Amino acid sequence: MAKSMKEPKYGTMNKKVIFYDTDKRFADLKIRLQHDGISQAQFFRGIVTGYLMQDGDILSYVNKLKASKNIGNRSKKSIKQEKELINSGKEVLDKLALGEDEIENIFDILEKQNPDL
């Protein structure tokens, strides 16, 4: 009987991400990273985190990349529409966002109107 090995918990295993580029671009990248004081791992992890967390600056660049290189499965028009939807959604959230004082005032009004609550 073989011992059953326990599967590692999802999200705990390290995975290697590899891609190829030219020696010139690699050297340029290393120089820029050294200039900025960032390791290669910090840089790529940071970019991936920004992409996964849907950071606006990263997504803006990704959309620009997709539009300029005709990459991805969407047209320039659909990318523009998505950007407009995201921006209008942010504006709505900003308009509707309630601060602590406003929330407290709402509860005070409700308490005055409905003392039995």
N, C-alpha and C positions, 0 to 999 in steps of 0.2 A: 504494500500500500504506500502510495506516495503521499508525503505530507502536503496538505493543502496550504498554499501560500495565500496570505491575505492580500487582497487588492489594495493598493495605496489609495488614500482618499483623493477624490477628484480635486484638482486645483493645487495639489501639493507637489506633483512631479515637475521637475525642470525639463523643458524642451528646448532644443537648439533650433534657432532660425538662421538659415543660411541662404545667401544669394550671391551672385557673381556680378562684378563690375570691373572696369578697367583699372590698371595699376595707377594711372594718372588720377582718376577720380578718388581712388582709395587714399593715395598720398595727400590729395587736397583735403579730403575729409579729416584725416588724421591731423593735419596742420591746423585746420579750423577748430577742431575739438580741443587741441592742445592750447590754442589761442584763447578759447573760451573757458578752459579749465574743466572740461567735461570728459569723462571717459566714454569710450565707444558704447559700452553697455548702458551707462546712464542715459546717453543720448537716445539710443534706440528704444529702451524701456520707456523713457519719457514720451517719445513720439507715439508709441503704441498706446500708452495710457491715455494720452490726449485724444487719440482717435477713438478709442473704446468709450471714453467718457464724453464723447461728442463735443470736445472743446471747439468753440466757434472759430478760433484762429486756424486750428488744424483742419477743420472741415472746409473752411474757406479755401485753403490751399489745395486740398484734395479735389474740391469742385473745379478749381482753376486748372489743375492737372488733368482732370477728366475731360474738361472742355477743350483744352489745347491739344491734347494728344488723342482725342477721340477714344478715350479709355472708358471702360465700364459699359453698362447696358442702358444708359440713359442719354437722351438728347440734350443739347444745350438748353432747349426750351424747358424741359422738365427739371433740369438742374436749377435754372433761374426761378421757376415756379416754386420749387422746394425751398430755395433760399428766401423767397418772399413770404412763404407760409411760416417759416421758422421766425423770421423777423417780426411778422405781424403777431405771431403767438407770444413772442417775448414782450411786445408792446402791450398786449392785453394783460399778460401777467403783471407787468409793472403797474398798469392802471388799477388792477383789481387787488394788488397786494395790500394787505392790511397790516398795520403796525400793531405793536402791543397795546398802545393807548386806544387805538380804534377798536380793537377787539374787546378791551375792558369796557369801553363806552357802550358797545352793543349789548354786553351782558348786563350793564347797569340799566339800560332802557328796558330790556326784557324783564328784568327783576321788578322794575317799577310798574310795568304794565301787567305782569302776572305774578303777584306776590305769593300765590299758592305753589309756585314751582319749587 
